[in-house]
Structure formats: structure tokens, C-alpha cells
């Protein structure tokens, strides 16, 4: 029973730290101190270590010999890798989900798209965007696949927040509308093709790194 309790605490800690890392509240390269985290959450070191392992599995943290656990940095190659993985896995999920997509689900996905269009900041846009993708993919009924996609969405959000932290440009998501239109007409292959291109849309934008320097980095928007 105690192990299960620790697991629950570890999940809570991991989620809280992941949100901070993704939003940029904790910068790349910052050290995650086990004692400080344990004190903040009123937990022992056991669930904290498990939380750190979860963050490492998500690619959000790295363990270094004699340096402890630090927030992972990211580079252009990683951004491209995440984009290609998302394209492959989301297309797979969509093809399995398509037979189970109802008009009600597609209507909710359309509502999420409208919410994204109205967003005034990157955080609310990302939430609406993730809701859209979850709605059309979840009916695939493949929990391991969906968990992997969730991790990739977290990585995408991190790049997105890094690039658009200081300013946000309101956008209309034409791809989402095209995907929904194809799905409503039963054109699954067309929807999958648009989705694959959509998640690999890459634009260049300066990202401020932890050193304070500015560099060009690719960001995924989709």
C-alpha cells in the first residue's frame, strides 16, 4: 500500500515540475534539487526520485554523474525529431480512431479550434490545440500510443513556449478546419495527410536560452 501511495505522490510531483519546465518557469540547465523538491511537496526522497525518473523518460530532465538532475536543454535536431515522431504516431492514432469519431466528437474538436483562434496568449492557445488533438485521437483506444503522443505534445509545448514567451500572434488554424472537413466527409487518408503535414509545420523564431543569449530555433506549432 505504501508503494502505491508513493507512486501517486510521484505522479503529482512529476506533473507539477513538468508544467514549470514546459512553461519555462524552470530554465533549461537548472538543477532540480531533491531535498528542495521533497520539502516543497512534503514528501520523502523516494517519490521525488521517481518523479525525476518520470521527467527523464519524458525528455524533460537529465541525470548527470556528480551533477545530479538538471532540466534538459533542447536543440534543433530534437525539435525535428519530435515533429517527425508526432506525425507518424498521430497519423497511426487517427486511422484507428476514425471509425469511432462521432459528430459530437467532431463538434467538440471544432469548438476547441475556435477557442484556439480566440486565444490571447500562447498558454491558452496550446491548451486549446492539445484539446483538439486529443479529441480526434483518443477514440483509437490505444493507451500506450496515446501516452507516447502526450509526451511528445509536452515537448512541443516546451519549444512553443520558449519561442513565444514574450509575445503571441493570434492565428486562425486552417489545418484544423481542413482535418475536420475531411473527417466529416469520411476522407480519412486526406485528414491523415493534412495532420502529418500540420504537426511538422516548422517556423523559425528566436529563442532566449538560459545564458541570456538569443539563437534561432525551430518551433513546432500544431
WOHU-V432067 format. One record per residue. SS is DSSP state (h for helix, s for strand, l for the rest). PHI is phi in whole degrees, -180 to 180 (none if undefined). Layout:
# WOHU-V432067
ss: <SS	SS>
phi: <PHI	PHI>
This chain:
# WOHU-V432067
ss: <l	h	h	h	h	h	h	h	h	h	h	h	h	h	h	h	h	h	h	h	h	h	h	l	l	l	l	l	l	l	s	s	l	h	h	h	h	h	h	h	h	l	l	l	h	h	h	h	h	h	h	h	h	h	h	h	h	l	l	l	s	s	s	s	l	l	l	s	s	s	s	l	l	l	l	h	h	h	h	h	h	h	h	h	h	h	h	h	h	h	h	h	h	h	h	h	h	h	h	h	l	l	h	h	h	h	h	h	h	h	h	h	h	h	h	h	h	h	l	l	l	h	h	h	h	h	h	h	h	h	h	h	h	h	h	h	h	h	l	l	l	l	h	h	h	h	h	h	h	h	h	h	h	h	h	h	h	h	h	h	h	h	h	h	l	l	l	l	l	l	l	l	l	h	h	h	h	h	h	h	h	h	h	h	l	l	l	h	h	h	h	h	h	h	h	h	h	h	h	l	l	s	s	s	s	s	s	s	l	l	l	l	l	s	s	s	s	s	s	s	l	l>
phi: <none	-63	-62	-63	-63	-61	-60	-64	-64	-61	-63	-63	-65	-61	-64	-65	-68	-61	-62	-69	-68	-64	-75	92	-62	-111	-77	-55	92	-68	-81	-99	-87	-60	-68	-67	-66	-60	-67	-61	-96	62	-123	-79	-73	-63	-66	-66	-62	-66	-62	-63	-63	-64	-65	-65	-63	-82	81	-94	-142	-134	-102	-120	-58	65	-120	78	-103	-128	-68	-68	-82	-142	-135	-61	-62	-67	-61	-64	-62	-61	-62	-68	-66	-60	-59	-66	-74	-70	-64	-58	-63	-63	-64	-81	-81	-49	-63	-108	-80	-100	-60	-64	-65	-66	-65	-66	-65	-67	-61	-64	-64	-62	-62	-64	-64	-88	-64	-104	-149	-67	-66	-68	-64	-64	-63	-66	-64	-66	-61	-57	-64	-64	-62	-85	-103	-56	-62	-64	68	-120	-61	-68	-63	-65	-65	-64	-65	-59	-62	-69	-63	-62	-64	-60	-62	-63	-64	-61	-64	-63	-81	-116	-62	-90	-152	-138	-108	-61	-137	-105	-90	-70	-63	-58	-65	-68	-63	-64	-60	-65	-66	-64	-93	75	-93	-65	-63	-64	-61	-65	-65	-66	-61	-60	-68	-60	-76	-101	-60	-127	-123	-88	-155	-66	-120	-84	-88	-65	-78	97	-77	-112	-141	-81	-139	-79	-126	-90	-126	161>
